[in-house]
């Protein structure tokens, strides 16, 4: 016990645990002792990778104390022999935050002292920088604890107690409150709900429209972190609710996505004709908050889980539910860091690479912020987008307070900016929302003026972007997240209009982030976890081939898995082997209309839509390079820059070819591999190569060969 000021924590805190990461075992003990005296359970480790595993698998962890500089233990006394761990403290925080935004972080470190080397000003700057970059609640200096351990550890423990209390009051609704919201959500979706018994943790749907109707009564349970015991409990409720039906259904509302063991349990029950539908509680909250059509939302789940062909691989829509959202934790955390810095972002990547899914999960994580999501495919001019933003903000305000009506007549950029500022004040002061407002503009390519359009439309677009920048940079009340298939900022700085150019610095406020393909490990995990929910798996060779063919594009990988799943008889062992899948994997485009359409419309047609006004090349050069690579990569495993430059089929200058190759790399269609001083080029998406060759005769392919 350190001093009389430490007191026993209230009983509600006993459900929370503290994670402590430090490479020095003495510091682990020093930090753990006062926290255990205060009633906390502590889990400590010297290894960064182990700390990440603990945080992601133990949902009682609500607080983490993290050291920044982490050496491989045991730490040698000779500083020259010390080796840094793969993750340092900031990286550990990023990894955990991406999947556990409910954890509060403290950093206990000597890093500012080490880097400042006695310079007081630099020490202060390093402290501020580190706290801002990591987003920790407090940064505690080890030197301060060494000088006055009793005072500093008392202060630290009190801060942790306050943070835990804040987390419980802010983030954790009671089970009865959650159940009440779920009941409201289901009733809004047209369900008739059985009366809830006092202290019950479950509901029962007595009647409902659509596919669910064939399965009533349907039990519903609400849990935080689903376990196999929760799945078994729901299965028992299903069995006792209706024993006469051959096929049964239940709904599992969860906070944290099920792990692999829970997915296996769900898959086993599905195999036994008992379908449990997991629904993220954040979706329930957001649907109620935003006034969404819950009937359509429930129908979306029914179509996915209760269709005659039970194929969870096949869904090509953006992923709204965290249960099927994989491997974008680092990007989510990156977006959150940009939000903290008031930095607007332009996301780009291959079509169907999961950008919209990423934005849905981002909006679930940040429901304390007002969020306006706009699908720009529905709009043809910027004035209508101004109106929609104001109407959406008014809807959020009106769902909580008195009538609020935006002024949409004679709406100009100045009027728009002022109304957003007024609404932001209402949202923050009256409704306790956090600012900035998050405005997501999906498919921005739809509203960028074409060179054939009037100068007035170019100017409207410029004024629209300037208004958003003023709200972002000058007033810090709004950040923009823009999505597009191909890089955005470089192209909108110059908009040609009958030889007149609109040059504008207004677009520099956006920072571009590329959404990359999945790694092989992440692709495998995605397919294994989805397969587990269906009680089916693939052998390693099939998984490897799916990854190679899809190049890690998550949608393409799922479509390939879906195609094989529907073609192959897997029921003997509930496993698909390469001996069964090989013939389909070799000729996917001949068998699958969906994959052919993806290459033609989501890759090729999107590439043709690019605006090349500010570039030294055009689509014709990109097409020639891609055809050259496609026609030669089977015969020549290594295609060099010299092969491309000397090709008579590619009729452009050497400089243009080099710039075009760099651009194709940037957008993820080609990649270059280096061996010593040599560079080799290939198409990154094998299906694109196949598609290009399919449209060419043998003679034409021979003409393009070298």
ZIFEN-V94478 format. One record per backbone hydrogen bond with DSSP energy under -0.5 kcal/mol. NH is the residue of the N-H (numbers start at 1). CO is the residue of the C=O. E is the energy in kcal/mol with one decimal. If there is no record, write none. Layout:
# ZIFEN-V94478
NH|CO|E, NH|CO|E
This chain:
# ZIFEN-V94478
3|1|-0.8, 6|3|-0.7, 9|38|-1.9, 13|10|-1.7, 14|10|-0.5, 14|11|-1.2, 15|12|-0.9, 16|13|-2.4, 17|60|-3.0, 18|41|-2.7, 19|63|-2.7, 20|43|-2.5, 21|65|-2.8, 22|20|-0.5, 22|45|-1.8, 25|23|-0.6, 27|24|-0.6, 28|24|-1.7, 29|25|-1.8, 30|26|-2.2, 31|27|-2.3, 32|28|-2.1, 33|29|-2.2, 34|30|-0.6, 35|31|-0.8, 36|32|-2.5, 37|33|-2.1, 38|34|-1.5, 39|36|-1.3, 40|35|-2.4, 41|16|-0.9, 43|18|-2.8, 45|20|-2.1, 51|47|-2.0, 52|48|-2.0, 53|49|-1.9, 54|50|-2.6, 55|51|-2.4, 56|52|-2.2, 57|53|-1.5, 58|54|-2.4, 59|57|-0.7, 61|58|-1.5, 62|17|-2.4, 63|17|-1.4, 64|104|-2.3, 65|19|-3.3, 66|64|-0.6, 66|106|-2.7, 67|21|-1.6, 70|68|-0.7, 71|69|-0.5, 72|83|-3.3, 79|77|-0.7, 81|78|-1.8, 82|79|-1.2, 85|70|-2.7, 89|68|-2.8, 92|88|-2.3, 93|89|-2.4, 94|90|-2.2, 95|91|-2.5, 96|92|-2.4, 97|93|-3.0, 98|94|-1.8, 99|95|-0.6, 99|96|-1.1, 100|96|-2.8, 103|100|-1.7, 104|62|-2.6, 106|64|-3.0, 107|138|-2.3, 108|66|-1.5, 108|106|-0.6, 109|107|-0.6, 109|140|-2.2, 114|110|-2.2, 115|111|-2.5, 116|112|-2.1, 117|113|-1.4, 119|116|-1.7, 120|118|-0.7, 123|119|-2.4, 124|120|-2.3, 125|121|-2.5, 126|122|-2.8, 127|123|-2.1, 128|124|-2.3, 129|125|-2.7, 130|126|-2.7, 131|127|-2.2, 132|128|-2.5, 133|129|-3.1, 134|130|-2.0, 135|131|-1.6, 136|131|-0.7, 137|105|-3.0, 138|105|-0.6, 140|107|-3.6, 140|138|-0.5, 142|109|-1.7, 144|141|-0.5, 145|141|-1.4, 146|142|-2.5, 147|143|-2.1, 148|144|-2.1, 152|148|-2.4, 153|149|-2.4, 154|150|-1.9, 155|151|-2.3, 156|152|-2.5, 157|153|-2.4, 158|154|-2.4, 159|155|-2.1, 160|156|-2.1, 161|157|-2.4, 162|158|-2.7, 163|159|-2.4, 164|160|-2.6, 165|161|-2.4, 166|162|-2.4, 167|163|-2.7, 168|164|-2.4, 169|165|-2.4, 170|166|-2.7, 171|167|-2.8, 172|167|-0.7, 172|168|-1.1, 173|171|-0.8, 178|174|-2.4, 179|175|-2.4, 180|176|-2.2, 181|177|-2.2, 182|178|-2.5, 183|179|-2.4, 184|180|-2.2, 185|181|-2.5, 186|182|-2.7, 187|183|-2.5, 188|184|-2.1, 189|185|-1.1, 190|187|-1.7, 191|186|-2.2, 192|207|-3.0, 193|191|-0.6, 194|204|-2.8, 200|197|-1.9, 203|220|-2.9, 205|218|-2.9, 206|192|-3.3, 206|204|-0.6, 207|192|-1.2, 212|209|-0.5, 213|210|-1.5, 214|211|-1.2, 215|212|-2.3, 216|213|-0.9, 217|205|-0.7, 218|205|-1.9, 219|217|-0.5, 219|249|-0.5, 220|203|-2.4, 221|251|-2.1, 222|201|-1.3, 223|253|-2.9, 226|224|-0.6, 226|256|-0.7, 231|227|-1.9, 232|228|-2.6, 233|229|-2.4, 234|230|-2.4, 235|231|-2.3, 236|232|-2.1, 237|233|-2.0, 238|234|-2.4, 239|235|-2.3, 240|236|-2.3, 241|237|-1.5, 242|238|-1.6, 248|273|-2.5, 250|275|-2.1, 251|219|-2.3, 252|277|-2.6, 253|221|-2.9, 253|251|-0.6, 254|252|-0.5, 254|279|-2.0, 255|223|-0.5, 255|224|-1.6, 256|224|-2.7, 263|259|-2.3, 264|260|-2.2, 265|261|-1.8, 266|262|-2.4, 267|263|-2.6, 268|264|-2.3, 269|265|-1.9, 270|266|-2.2, 271|267|-2.0, 272|268|-0.9, 273|270|-1.8, 274|269|-2.4, 275|248|-2.8, 276|274|-0.6, 277|250|-3.0, 277|275|-0.6, 278|276|-0.7, 279|252|-2.6, 281|254|-3.4, 283|280|-1.1, 284|280|-1.2, 285|281|-2.5, 286|282|-2.6, 287|283|-2.4, 288|284|-2.0, 289|285|-2.6, 290|286|-2.7, 291|287|-0.6, 292|287|-2.0, 294|292|-1.3, 297|293|-1.8, 298|294|-2.6, 299|295|-2.0, 300|296|-2.0, 301|297|-1.5, 302|298|-2.4, 303|299|-2.8, 304|300|-1.6, 305|301|-2.6, 306|302|-2.8, 310|308|-0.9, 311|309|-1.7, 314|311|-0.7, 320|318|-0.6, 324|321|-1.8, 325|322|-1.3, 326|324|-0.6, 332|328|-2.5, 333|329|-2.4, 334|330|-2.2, 335|331|-2.5, 336|332|-2.1, 337|333|-2.3, 338|334|-2.0, 339|335|-2.1, 340|336|-2.1, 341|337|-1.4, 342|339|-1.7, 343|338|-3.0, 344|342|-0.6, 344|509|-0.6, 345|480|-2.6, 346|511|-2.4, 347|345|-0.5, 347|482|-3.7, 348|513|-2.2, 349|484|-0.9, 349|485|-0.6, 353|350|-1.4, 358|354|-2.1, 359|355|-1.9, 360|356|-2.1, 361|357|-2.1, 362|358|-2.2, 363|359|-2.3, 364|360|-1.7, 365|361|-2.1, 366|362|-1.3, 367|364|-0.9, 369|366|-1.9, 370|434|-0.7, 372|438|-3.0, 373|371|-0.5, 374|440|-2.7, 376|374|-0.9, 376|442|-2.4, 378|375|-1.7, 379|376|-1.5, 385|381|-0.9, 386|382|-2.3, 387|383|-2.1, 388|384|-2.3, 389|385|-2.5, 390|386|-2.0, 391|387|-2.7, 392|388|-2.8, 393|389|-2.2, 394|390|-2.3, 395|391|-2.2, 396|392|-2.0, 397|393|-2.1, 398|394|-3.0, 399|395|-1.5, 400|397|-1.5, 401|397|-2.3, 406|404|-0.5, 408|406|-0.9, 411|408|-0.7, 412|410|-0.6, 416|412|-2.6, 417|413|-2.6, 418|414|-2.3, 419|415|-2.3, 420|416|-2.3, 421|417|-2.1, 422|418|-2.2, 423|419|-2.6, 424|420|-2.6, 425|421|-1.8, 426|422|-1.9, 427|423|-2.8, 428|424|-2.2, 429|425|-2.9, 430|426|-2.0, 431|426|-1.1, 432|428|-0.6, 433|427|-2.7, 434|368|-2.8, 437|477|-3.0, 438|370|-2.9, 439|437|-0.6, 439|479|-2.7, 440|372|-3.2, 440|438|-0.6, 441|439|-0.6, 441|481|-2.9, 442|374|-2.7, 442|440|-0.8, 444|483|-2.4, 446|443|-1.9, 447|444|-1.9, 448|444|-0.7, 448|445|-0.5, 453|450|-1.8, 458|454|-1.5, 459|455|-2.5, 460|456|-2.5, 461|457|-2.1, 462|458|-2.1, 463|459|-2.8, 464|460|-2.3, 465|461|-2.3, 466|462|-2.4, 467|463|-2.4, 468|464|-1.8, 469|465|-2.2, 470|466|-2.4, 471|467|-1.9, 472|468|-1.7, 473|469|-3.6, 474|469|-0.7, 474|470|-1.0, 475|470|-2.0, 477|471|-2.5, 478|471|-1.1, 479|437|-2.7, 481|439|-2.5, 482|345|-2.9, 483|441|-2.1, 484|347|-1.7, 491|488|-1.1, 492|488|-1.2, 493|489|-0.7, 494|491|-0.5, 495|502|-0.7, 496|494|-0.6, 497|500|-1.9, 498|451|-0.5, 500|497|-1.4, 502|495|-0.9, 503|501|-0.8, 504|493|-0.7, 504|502|-0.5, 507|504|-0.5, 508|505|-2.0, 509|506|-0.8, 510|507|-1.3, 511|344|-2.0, 512|510|-0.5, 513|346|-2.6, 515|348|-2.7, 516|514|-0.9, 518|552|-3.0, 523|519|-2.5, 524|520|-2.4, 525|521|-2.1, 526|522|-2.4, 527|523|-2.3, 528|524|-2.6, 529|525|-2.7, 530|526|-2.3, 531|527|-2.5, 532|528|-2.3, 533|529|-1.3, 534|531|-1.5, 535|532|-1.1, 536|531|-2.3, 537|574|-1.2, 539|576|-2.4, 543|539|-2.2, 544|540|-2.5, 545|541|-2.1, 546|542|-2.4, 547|543|-2.2, 548|544|-2.4, 549|545|-2.4, 550|546|-2.3, 551|547|-1.9, 552|547|-0.8, 553|550|-1.7, 554|552|-0.6, 555|352|-1.1, 557|553|-2.7, 558|554|-2.0, 559|555|-2.3, 560|556|-2.5, 561|557|-2.4, 562|558|-2.8, 563|559|-2.4, 564|560|-2.4, 565|561|-2.6, 566|562|-2.1, 567|563|-1.2, 568|564|-2.4, 570|568|-1.0, 573|570|-0.6, 574|570|-1.8, 575|570|-1.0, 576|537|-2.7, 577|575|-0.5, 580|577|-1.4, 581|577|-1.9, 582|578|-2.2, 584|581|-0.5, 585|581|-2.4, 586|582|-1.7, 587|583|-0.6, 587|584|-0.6, 588|585|-0.6, 590|587|-0.7, 591|587|-1.1, 591|588|-0.7, 592|588|-2.7, 593|591|-0.6, 596|592|-1.7, 597|593|-2.8, 598|594|-2.0, 599|595|-2.1, 600|596|-2.6, 601|597|-3.0, 602|597|-0.8, 602|598|-1.5, 603|598|-0.9, 603|599|-0.6, 604|599|-2.7, 605|600|-2.1, 607|603|-1.9, 608|604|-1.9, 609|605|-1.1, 610|607|-1.1, 612|610|-0.5, 615|612|-1.8, 621|618|-0.8, 622|618|-1.4, 623|619|-2.9, 624|620|-2.1, 625|621|-2.4, 626|622|-2.3, 627|623|-2.5, 628|624|-2.4, 629|625|-2.4, 630|626|-2.5, 631|627|-2.3, 632|628|-0.8, 632|629|-0.7, 633|629|-2.0, 636|632|-3.4, 637|635|-0.6, 639|681|-0.6, 640|638|-0.6, 641|679|-0.7, 644|640|-1.6, 645|641|-2.9, 646|642|-2.5, 647|643|-0.5, 647|644|-0.7, 651|649|-0.9, 652|650|-1.3, 657|653|-2.3, 658|654|-2.3, 659|655|-2.3, 660|656|-2.5, 661|657|-2.4, 662|658|-2.0, 663|659|-2.1, 664|660|-2.6, 665|661|-1.9, 666|662|-2.2, 667|663|-1.9, 668|665|-1.5, 669|664|-2.1, 670|664|-1.4, 671|682|-2.3, 673|680|-2.8, 675|678|-2.2, 678|675|-2.0, 680|673|-2.6, 681|639|-3.0, 682|671|-1.8, 684|669|-2.7, 685|669|-0.7, 686|684|-0.7, 687|549|-0.8, 688|685|-1.5, 689|685|-1.2, 690|686|-2.2, 691|687|-2.5, 692|688|-2.4, 693|689|-2.1, 694|690|-2.4, 695|691|-1.2, 696|693|-1.8, 701|697|-2.4, 702|698|-2.3, 703|699|-1.8, 704|700|-1.3, 705|701|-0.7, 705|702|-0.8
